[in-house]
Amino acid sequence: MEKFKKRLKVKFTKKKIKKSLLEHYERKFIEQFKLLTFPLFMLHVAIFVGTLGYMIISDIYTGTANFIDAFYMTIITIGTIGFGEIAPATDTPLGRIFTSFLALSGIGIFTTSVTVVIRTIVSGNIIELYKIVVMLKDIQNLKNHIIICGYNKTSAWLASTLKERKLNFVVIDDRSSALEYMHKHNIKYFISEDPIKRSTLESSNIRKAKVLIANLEDDARNIALIVTARLIVPSKEELAIYTFASTDGTAEKMEELGANKALVSNKILATRLASYIFHTGSGYIADLLDRIAFGEVSDVDILEYKVEESSPLVGKKLKDIDLRRMYRISVIAIRRKDGYVDINITGDTQIEEGDTLIIFGSTKNLRNLEKIYKEVVK
């Protein structure tokens, strides 16, 4: 597996990285505007020539040149409005000859320009490209967001849960059916490109993301996605990758290649069903804990807080920090550095470096605690 990863890394190093999707769509957006350049230029030329011509004619016959009247006369002439002869001296032979030629040439230029502009806008290319450019720029400002690669029913359920918790996420899927599905569910941030491409993952701001979900419904594609993502963000702490596998063996390979956890869907469903069978006598509690673990309850949660070396909790007893009184949350267990889970905790239980506190409470209070201790550590 290590040889495979090294070979891919060398391949990505030697290969020139394509321009970002943002640059690609900005270029396409500019190209659409180029279609309007010539007709709009000709329209401006017609207006300029018409205005200047009427000013010269007016100056010849009356000795004065009124810009407003000349400009207005030009507009109503090439626009076929025809309110009459407004500018001075336009009713003279020279004025009428000039108006005739301006109408013959200007009307064609005007109608062509308007047709091109309307056709370009109505086709939706410029508007859609503008929306994509704005969205890609907004994605670059996201932090600690979640990237979902592959949009199906499973991803839709996940997206719904993330929306309830007001977490930012980006969906990546290049299938037209998935795109329609995303529009139906009002997905705010999405990229309709191949998730396996490095340029696509870069455009999803993967370097600042917190989690990536590889849900491409194919083991080989999920593996390719995991490897590509790990070439960009090697650290499992900086970017957690979760995926699905068809077998335990495939799941093991995915975790070797960089996934934090690979889930075997059928196994998960069977395990959850077994939990109801084994806890029939205490169905409510088992169901509640199960739903919390699976993120189906949004008002209460269980938080795992790892005590780092610089944490102010190191060396303190649980009764000293008194989380129940200060934050209305409870430490229900401590996973020690060696992996042992201590559930027989009391107020005199001491917190050590490397411990992971298992804390239960309302989602709001848990997030406040996490935020406060992160700021203290910094």
Secondary structure as the mmCIF struct_conf table of DSSP 4:
data_model
#
loop_
_struct_conf.conf_type_id
_struct_conf.id
_struct_conf.beg_label_comp_id
_struct_conf.beg_label_asym_id
_struct_conf.beg_label_seq_id
_struct_conf.end_label_comp_id
_struct_conf.end_label_asym_id
_struct_conf.end_label_seq_id
HELX_RH_AL_P HELX_RH_AL_P1 GLU A 2 LYS A 14
BEND BEND1 LYS A 15 LYS A 15
HELX_LH_PP_P HELX_LH_PP_P1 LYS A 16 SER A 20
HELX_RH_AL_P HELX_RH_AL_P2 LEU A 21 THR A 62
BEND BEND2 GLY A 63 GLY A 63
HELX_RH_AL_P HELX_RH_AL_P3 PHE A 67 ILE A 78
TURN_TY1_P TURN_TY1_P1 GLY A 79 THR A 80
BEND BEND3 ALA A 87 ALA A 87
TURN_TY1_P TURN_TY1_P2 PRO A 88 ASP A 91
BEND BEND4 THR A 92 THR A 92
HELX_RH_AL_P HELX_RH_AL_P4 PRO A 93 VAL A 122
TURN_TY1_P TURN_TY1_P3 SER A 123 GLY A 124
HELX_RH_AL_P HELX_RH_AL_P5 ASN A 125 ILE A 139
TURN_TY1_P TURN_TY1_P4 GLN A 140 ASN A 141
BEND BEND5 ASN A 144 ASN A 144
STRN STRN1 ILE A 146 CYS A 149
BEND BEND6 GLY A 150 GLY A 150
BEND BEND7 ASN A 152 ASN A 152
HELX_RH_AL_P HELX_RH_AL_P6 LYS A 153 GLU A 164
TURN_TY1_P TURN_TY1_P5 ARG A 165 LYS A 166
STRN STRN2 PHE A 169 ILE A 172
HELX_RH_AL_P HELX_RH_AL_P7 SER A 176 LYS A 184
TURN_TY1_P TURN_TY1_P6 HIS A 185 ASN A 186
BEND BEND8 LYS A 188 TYR A 189
STRN STRN3 PHE A 190 ILE A 191
BEND BEND9 GLU A 193 GLU A 193
TURN_TY1_P TURN_TY1_P7 PRO A 195 ILE A 196
BEND BEND10 LYS A 197 LYS A 197
HELX_RH_AL_P HELX_RH_AL_P8 ARG A 198 SER A 203
TURN_TY1_P TURN_TY1_P8 SER A 204 ASN A 205
HELX_RH_3T_P HELX_RH_3T_P1 ILE A 206 LYS A 208
BEND BEND11 LYS A 210 LYS A 210
STRN STRN4 VAL A 211 ALA A 214
BEND BEND12 GLU A 217 GLU A 217
HELX_RH_AL_P HELX_RH_AL_P9 ASP A 219 ILE A 232
TURN_TY1_P TURN_TY1_P9 LYS A 236 GLU A 238
BEND BEND13 LEU A 239 LEU A 239
STRN STRN5 ALA A 240 ALA A 245
BEND BEND14 SER A 246 THR A 247
HELX_RH_AL_P HELX_RH_AL_P10 ASP A 248 LEU A 257
TURN_TY1_P TURN_TY1_P10 GLY A 258 GLY A 258
BEND BEND15 ASN A 260 ASN A 260
STRN STRN6 LYS A 261 VAL A 264
HELX_RH_AL_P HELX_RH_AL_P11 SER A 265 PHE A 278
TURN_TY1_P TURN_TY1_P11 HIS A 279 HIS A 279
HELX_RH_3T_P HELX_RH_3T_P2 THR A 280 SER A 282
HELX_RH_AL_P HELX_RH_AL_P12 GLY A 283 ALA A 293
TURN_TY1_P TURN_TY1_P12 PHE A 294 GLY A 295
BEND BEND16 SER A 298 ASP A 299
STRN STRN7 VAL A 300 LYS A 306
TURN_TY1_P TURN_TY1_P13 GLU A 309 SER A 310
TURN_TY1_P TURN_TY1_P14 PRO A 312 GLY A 315
STRN STRN8 LYS A 317 LYS A 317
HELX_RH_AL_P HELX_RH_AL_P13 LEU A 318 ILE A 321
HELX_RH_AL_P HELX_RH_AL_P14 LEU A 323 TYR A 327
BEND BEND17 ARG A 328 ARG A 328
STRN STRN9 SER A 330 ARG A 335
TURN_TY1_P TURN_TY1_P15 LYS A 337 ASP A 338
BEND BEND18 GLY A 339 GLY A 339
STRN STRN10 VAL A 341 ASP A 342
TURN_TY1_P TURN_TY1_P16 GLY A 347 ASP A 348
HELX_LH_PP_P HELX_LH_PP_P2 THR A 349 THR A 349
STRN STRN11 GLN A 350 GLN A 350
HELX_LH_PP_P HELX_LH_PP_P3 ILE A 351 ILE A 351
TURN_TY1_P TURN_TY1_P17 GLU A 353 GLY A 354
STRN STRN12 THR A 356 SER A 362
HELX_RH_AL_P HELX_RH_AL_P15 THR A 363 VAL A 377
#
